[in-house]
Amino acid sequence: MFSHSFNTLSAPRRRYLLSLLLGFCLILLNAAPAAAAPDYVTDYYPVINEAELSIIEQDYAAALNAYQYAFAAVPSPFARDYYNAAICALLLQNEKQTYEYLEKLVEKGVSLEYLAQQPLLDSLAGTRHWKKFRRKYKKRRRAYEEHVKPDLRANLDELYARDQYFRQAEGGLRVYGDTIRKIEAANVQLLLDWVEQYGYPGEDLIGVADTLEQLPRFTIVIQRQTKARKGYDFSPILRDAVHHGQLAPQAAAYLLEQQAGRSTYGSKAFVRVNCSACQEDKKKPKYLGRYLLESRSEAEQQRVDAQRKALGLEALEDYRKKVLYNLNDNRFKLDYTWSVADYYAPSSEAASVLMQRLVVPE
């Protein structure tokens, strides 16, 4: 209801409302330092959604206000949100706020080299403030390295290396199937032990590994544990991590779908069927190469949206809007590597089969 009512307001009224909410939130934080830990599903993710919807409306002032409100509500915002807030501030020519958020990104583990290569941010290179920011980078990087647990990240990365070693060897799964299954079981136990000891390995614990990574490599351990193979069910751990701000709901939804083997959250916003061999075929499907939707009944759509809301996600329609926007404007980070599923067909007939349960967006 809040989302619907908020979106009906004019941009100035939204900015005013968000500024009031931000001030109120700051007063509450100062007045109740011993308050219970926030639930990110109710206190953070919905406000981030409002910020992102303001971005696609190109109302960067409203977006920045929403980000400020969200950041004040929780102890540790996500790096991706700091990044989008920095871009909003830059577009509003708010230099001070831009660099404050860039500093937060460094404290999360994002490298100077990565930031310097990003759209819009590359325009800052050579400016006086960027040079100052660069001079202080090593000091902030050291603070980040002292805050996180680099040994734990190294151990988690080793899980990925172990997972891949025999899969990449000659013969792969066919030759080393038993060994691979034993490694998978051992990897699960190691990950569970570390989760029990440290909590879920989120950004505060292991950082973001130089870039705005969407899924750390260790999550391959979770993806291997599918329901079809009677693997370990990580869903309680993942959902708990989402509520505590240790795992973004979008990443959790993707991992939960990988385990379940079905699209319960609609992580794939669009599907695109490609066929390089079909270009000269007069019988090729009409919507080849277009962004299509998985066909869902109204009841199925409602179930997906209910699942998404329980995890702190926006409605599927809003998610698709963000993905489409990001396909045309890469200044912000609003989509994910799994947002568009690309399928490649060897023939027009195969492409037609793939497209049977796909529909054209209205």
Secondary structure as a PSIPRED ss2 file (coil, helix, strand):
# PSIPRED VFORMAT (PSIPRED V4.0)

   1 M C   1.000  0.000  0.000
   2 F H   0.000  1.000  0.000
   3 S H   0.000  1.000  0.000
   4 H H   0.000  1.000  0.000
   5 S H   0.000  1.000  0.000
   6 F H   0.000  1.000  0.000
   7 N H   0.000  1.000  0.000
   8 T H   0.000  1.000  0.000
   9 L C   1.000  0.000  0.000
  10 S C   1.000  0.000  0.000
  11 A H   0.000  1.000  0.000
  12 P H   0.000  1.000  0.000
  13 R H   0.000  1.000  0.000
  14 R H   0.000  1.000  0.000
  15 R H   0.000  1.000  0.000
  16 Y H   0.000  1.000  0.000
  17 L H   0.000  1.000  0.000
  18 L H   0.000  1.000  0.000
  19 S H   0.000  1.000  0.000
  20 L H   0.000  1.000  0.000
  21 L H   0.000  1.000  0.000
  22 L H   0.000  1.000  0.000
  23 G H   0.000  1.000  0.000
  24 F H   0.000  1.000  0.000
  25 C H   0.000  1.000  0.000
  26 L H   0.000  1.000  0.000
  27 I H   0.000  1.000  0.000
  28 L H   0.000  1.000  0.000
  29 L H   0.000  1.000  0.000
  30 N H   0.000  1.000  0.000
  31 A H   0.000  1.000  0.000
  32 A C   1.000  0.000  0.000
  33 P C   1.000  0.000  0.000
  34 A C   1.000  0.000  0.000
  35 A C   1.000  0.000  0.000
  36 A C   1.000  0.000  0.000
  37 A C   1.000  0.000  0.000
  38 P C   1.000  0.000  0.000
  39 D C   1.000  0.000  0.000
  40 Y H   0.000  1.000  0.000
  41 V H   0.000  1.000  0.000
  42 T H   0.000  1.000  0.000
  43 D H   0.000  1.000  0.000
  44 Y C   1.000  0.000  0.000
  45 Y H   0.000  1.000  0.000
  46 P H   0.000  1.000  0.000
  47 V H   0.000  1.000  0.000
  48 I H   0.000  1.000  0.000
  49 N H   0.000  1.000  0.000
  50 E H   0.000  1.000  0.000
  51 A H   0.000  1.000  0.000
  52 E H   0.000  1.000  0.000
  53 L H   0.000  1.000  0.000
  54 S H   0.000  1.000  0.000
  55 I H   0.000  1.000  0.000
  56 I H   0.000  1.000  0.000
  57 E C   1.000  0.000  0.000
  58 Q C   1.000  0.000  0.000
  59 D C   1.000  0.000  0.000
  60 Y H   0.000  1.000  0.000
  61 A H   0.000  1.000  0.000
  62 A H   0.000  1.000  0.000
  63 A H   0.000  1.000  0.000
  64 L H   0.000  1.000  0.000
  65 N H   0.000  1.000  0.000
  66 A H   0.000  1.000  0.000
  67 Y H   0.000  1.000  0.000
  68 Q H   0.000  1.000  0.000
  69 Y H   0.000  1.000  0.000
  70 A H   0.000  1.000  0.000
  71 F H   0.000  1.000  0.000
  72 A H   0.000  1.000  0.000
  73 A H   0.000  1.000  0.000
  74 V C   1.000  0.000  0.000
  75 P C   1.000  0.000  0.000
  76 S C   1.000  0.000  0.000
  77 P C   1.000  0.000  0.000
  78 F C   1.000  0.000  0.000
  79 A H   0.000  1.000  0.000
  80 R H   0.000  1.000  0.000
  81 D H   0.000  1.000  0.000
  82 Y H   0.000  1.000  0.000
  83 Y H   0.000  1.000  0.000
  84 N H   0.000  1.000  0.000
  85 A H   0.000  1.000  0.000
  86 A H   0.000  1.000  0.000
  87 I H   0.000  1.000  0.000
  88 C H   0.000  1.000  0.000
  89 A H   0.000  1.000  0.000
  90 L H   0.000  1.000  0.000
  91 L H   0.000  1.000  0.000
  92 L C   1.000  0.000  0.000
  93 Q C   1.000  0.000  0.000
  94 N C   1.000  0.000  0.000
  95 E H   0.000  1.000  0.000
  96 K H   0.000  1.000  0.000
  97 Q H   0.000  1.000  0.000
  98 T H   0.000  1.000  0.000
  99 Y H   0.000  1.000  0.000
 100 E H   0.000  1.000  0.000
 101 Y H   0.000  1.000  0.000
 102 L H   0.000  1.000  0.000
 103 E H   0.000  1.000  0.000
 104 K H   0.000  1.000  0.000
 105 L H   0.000  1.000  0.000
 106 V H   0.000  1.000  0.000
 107 E H   0.000  1.000  0.000
 108 K H   0.000  1.000  0.000
 109 G C   1.000  0.000  0.000
 110 V E   0.000  0.000  1.000
 111 S C   1.000  0.000  0.000
 112 L H   0.000  1.000  0.000
 113 E H   0.000  1.000  0.000
 114 Y H   0.000  1.000  0.000
 115 L H   0.000  1.000  0.000
 116 A H   0.000  1.000  0.000
 117 Q C   1.000  0.000  0.000
 118 Q C   1.000  0.000  0.000
 119 P C   1.000  0.000  0.000
 120 L C   1.000  0.000  0.000
 121 L H   0.000  1.000  0.000
 122 D H   0.000  1.000  0.000
 123 S H   0.000  1.000  0.000
 124 L H   0.000  1.000  0.000
 125 A C   1.000  0.000  0.000
 126 G C   1.000  0.000  0.000
 127 T C   1.000  0.000  0.000
 128 R H   0.000  1.000  0.000
 129 H H   0.000  1.000  0.000
 130 W H   0.000  1.000  0.000
 131 K H   0.000  1.000  0.000
 132 K H   0.000  1.000  0.000
 133 F H   0.000  1.000  0.000
 134 R H   0.000  1.000  0.000
 135 R H   0.000  1.000  0.000
 136 K C   1.000  0.000  0.000
 137 Y H   0.000  1.000  0.000
 138 K H   0.000  1.000  0.000
 139 K H   0.000  1.000  0.000
 140 R H   0.000  1.000  0.000
 141 R H   0.000  1.000  0.000
 142 R H   0.000  1.000  0.000
 143 A H   0.000  1.000  0.000
 144 Y H   0.000  1.000  0.000
 145 E H   0.000  1.000  0.000
 146 E H   0.000  1.000  0.000
 147 H H   0.000  1.000  0.000
 148 V C   1.000  0.000  0.000
 149 K C   1.000  0.000  0.000
 150 P H   0.000  1.000  0.000
 151 D H   0.000  1.000  0.000
 152 L H   0.000  1.000  0.000
 153 R H   0.000  1.000  0.000
 154 A H   0.000  1.000  0.000
 155 N H   0.000  1.000  0.000
 156 L H   0.000  1.000  0.000
 157 D H   0.000  1.000  0.000
 158 E H   0.000  1.000  0.000
 159 L H   0.000  1.000  0.000
 160 Y H   0.000  1.000  0.000
 161 A H   0.000  1.000  0.000
 162 R H   0.000  1.000  0.000
 163 D H   0.000  1.000  0.000
 164 Q H   0.000  1.000  0.000
 165 Y H   0.000  1.000  0.000
 166 F H   0.000  1.000  0.000
 167 R H   0.000  1.000  0.000
 168 Q H   0.000  1.000  0.000
 169 A C   1.000  0.000  0.000
 170 E C   1.000  0.000  0.000
 171 G C   1.000  0.000  0.000
 172 G H   0.000  1.000  0.000
 173 L H   0.000  1.000  0.000
 174 R H   0.000  1.000  0.000
 175 V H   0.000  1.000  0.000
 176 Y H   0.000  1.000  0.000
 177 G H   0.000  1.000  0.000
 178 D H   0.000  1.000  0.000
 179 T H   0.000  1.000  0.000
 180 I H   0.000  1.000  0.000
 181 R H   0.000  1.000  0.000
 182 K H   0.000  1.000  0.000
 183 I H   0.000  1.000  0.000
 184 E H   0.000  1.000  0.000
 185 A H   0.000  1.000  0.000
 186 A H   0.000  1.000  0.000
 187 N H   0.000  1.000  0.000
 188 V H   0.000  1.000  0.000
 189 Q H   0.000  1.000  0.000
 190 L H   0.000  1.000  0.000
 191 L H   0.000  1.000  0.000
 192 L H   0.000  1.000  0.000
 193 D H   0.000  1.000  0.000
 194 W H   0.000  1.000  0.000
 195 V H   0.000  1.000  0.000
 196 E H   0.000  1.000  0.000
 197 Q H   0.000  1.000  0.000
 198 Y H   0.000  1.000  0.000
 199 G C   1.000  0.000  0.000
 200 Y C   1.000  0.000  0.000
 201 P C   1.000  0.000  0.000
 202 G C   1.000  0.000  0.000
 203 E H   0.000  1.000  0.000
 204 D H   0.000  1.000  0.000
 205 L H   0.000  1.000  0.000
 206 I H   0.000  1.000  0.000
 207 G C   1.000  0.000  0.000
 208 V C   1.000  0.000  0.000
 209 A C   1.000  0.000  0.000
 210 D E   0.000  0.000  1.000
 211 T C   1.000  0.000  0.000
 212 L C   1.000  0.000  0.000
 213 E C   1.000  0.000  0.000
 214 Q C   1.000  0.000  0.000
 215 L C   1.000  0.000  0.000
 216 P C   1.000  0.000  0.000
 217 R H   0.000  1.000  0.000
 218 F H   0.000  1.000  0.000
 219 T H   0.000  1.000  0.000
 220 I H   0.000  1.000  0.000
 221 V H   0.000  1.000  0.000
 222 I H   0.000  1.000  0.000
 223 Q H   0.000  1.000  0.000
 224 R H   0.000  1.000  0.000
 225 Q C   1.000  0.000  0.000
 226 T C   1.000  0.000  0.000
 227 K C   1.000  0.000  0.000
 228 A C   1.000  0.000  0.000
 229 R C   1.000  0.000  0.000
 230 K C   1.000  0.000  0.000
 231 G C   1.000  0.000  0.000
 232 Y C   1.000  0.000  0.000
 233 D C   1.000  0.000  0.000
 234 F C   1.000  0.000  0.000
 235 S H   0.000  1.000  0.000
 236 P H   0.000  1.000  0.000
 237 I H   0.000  1.000  0.000
 238 L H   0.000  1.000  0.000
 239 R H   0.000  1.000  0.000
 240 D H   0.000  1.000  0.000
 241 A H   0.000  1.000  0.000
 242 V H   0.000  1.000  0.000
 243 H H   0.000  1.000  0.000
 244 H C   1.000  0.000  0.000
 245 G C   1.000  0.000  0.000
 246 Q C   1.000  0.000  0.000
 247 L C   1.000  0.000  0.000
 248 A C   1.000  0.000  0.000
 249 P H   0.000  1.000  0.000
 250 Q H   0.000  1.000  0.000
 251 A H   0.000  1.000  0.000
 252 A H   0.000  1.000  0.000
 253 A H   0.000  1.000  0.000
 254 Y H   0.000  1.000  0.000
 255 L H   0.000  1.000  0.000
 256 L H   0.000  1.000  0.000
 257 E H   0.000  1.000  0.000
 258 Q H   0.000  1.000  0.000
 259 Q H   0.000  1.000  0.000
 260 A H   0.000  1.000  0.000
 261 G C   1.000  0.000  0.000
 262 R C   1.000  0.000  0.000
 263 S C   1.000  0.000  0.000
 264 T C   1.000  0.000  0.000
 265 Y C   1.000  0.000  0.000
 266 G C   1.000  0.000  0.000
 267 S C   1.000  0.000  0.000
 268 K C   1.000  0.000  0.000
 269 A C   1.000  0.000  0.000
 270 F E   0.000  0.000  1.000
 271 V E   0.000  0.000  1.000
 272 R E   0.000  0.000  1.000
 273 V E   0.000  0.000  1.000
 274 N E   0.000  0.000  1.000
 275 C C   1.000  0.000  0.000
 276 S H   0.000  1.000  0.000
 277 A H   0.000  1.000  0.000
 278 C H   0.000  1.000  0.000
 279 Q C   1.000  0.000  0.000
 280 E C   1.000  0.000  0.000
 281 D C   1.000  0.000  0.000
 282 K C   1.000  0.000  0.000
 283 K C   1.000  0.000  0.000
 284 K C   1.000  0.000  0.000
 285 P C   1.000  0.000  0.000
 286 K C   1.000  0.000  0.000
 287 Y C   1.000  0.000  0.000
 288 L C   1.000  0.000  0.000
 289 G C   1.000  0.000  0.000
 290 R C   1.000  0.000  0.000
 291 Y C   1.000  0.000  0.000
 292 L E   0.000  0.000  1.000
 293 L E   0.000  0.000  1.000
 294 E E   0.000  0.000  1.000
 295 S C   1.000  0.000  0.000
 296 R C   1.000  0.000  0.000
 297 S C   1.000  0.000  0.000
 298 E H   0.000  1.000  0.000
 299 A H   0.000  1.000  0.000
 300 E H   0.000  1.000  0.000
 301 Q H   0.000  1.000  0.000
 302 Q H   0.000  1.000  0.000
 303 R H   0.000  1.000  0.000
 304 V H   0.000  1.000  0.000
 305 D H   0.000  1.000  0.000
 306 A H   0.000  1.000  0.000
 307 Q H   0.000  1.000  0.000
 308 R H   0.000  1.000  0.000
 309 K H   0.000  1.000  0.000
 310 A H   0.000  1.000  0.000
 311 L C   1.000  0.000  0.000
 312 G C   1.000  0.000  0.000
 313 L C   1.000  0.000  0.000
 314 E C   1.000  0.000  0.000
 315 A C   1.000  0.000  0.000
 316 L H   0.000  1.000  0.000
 317 E H   0.000  1.000  0.000
 318 D H   0.000  1.000  0.000
 319 Y H   0.000  1.000  0.000
 320 R H   0.000  1.000  0.000
 321 K H   0.000  1.000  0.000
 322 K H   0.000  1.000  0.000
 323 V H   0.000  1.000  0.000
 324 L H   0.000  1.000  0.000
 325 Y H   0.000  1.000  0.000
 326 N H   0.000  1.000  0.000
 327 L H   0.000  1.000  0.000
 328 N H   0.000  1.000  0.000
 329 D C   1.000  0.000  0.000
 330 N C   1.000  0.000  0.000
 331 R C   1.000  0.000  0.000
 332 F C   1.000  0.000  0.000
 333 K C   1.000  0.000  0.000
 334 L C   1.000  0.000  0.000
 335 D C   1.000  0.000  0.000
 336 Y C   1.000  0.000  0.000
 337 T C   1.000  0.000  0.000
 338 W C   1.000  0.000  0.000
 339 S C   1.000  0.000  0.000
 340 V E   0.000  0.000  1.000
 341 A E   0.000  0.000  1.000
 342 D E   0.000  0.000  1.000
 343 Y E   0.000  0.000  1.000
 344 Y E   0.000  0.000  1.000
 345 A C   1.000  0.000  0.000
 346 P C   1.000  0.000  0.000
 347 S C   1.000  0.000  0.000
 348 S H   0.000  1.000  0.000
 349 E H   0.000  1.000  0.000
 350 A H   0.000  1.000  0.000
 351 A H   0.000  1.000  0.000
 352 S H   0.000  1.000  0.000
 353 V H   0.000  1.000  0.000
 354 L H   0.000  1.000  0.000
 355 M C   1.000  0.000  0.000
 356 Q C   1.000  0.000  0.000
 357 R C   1.000  0.000  0.000
 358 L E   0.000  0.000  1.000
 359 V E   0.000  0.000  1.000
 360 V C   1.000  0.000  0.000
 361 P C   1.000  0.000  0.000
 362 E C   1.000  0.000  0.000
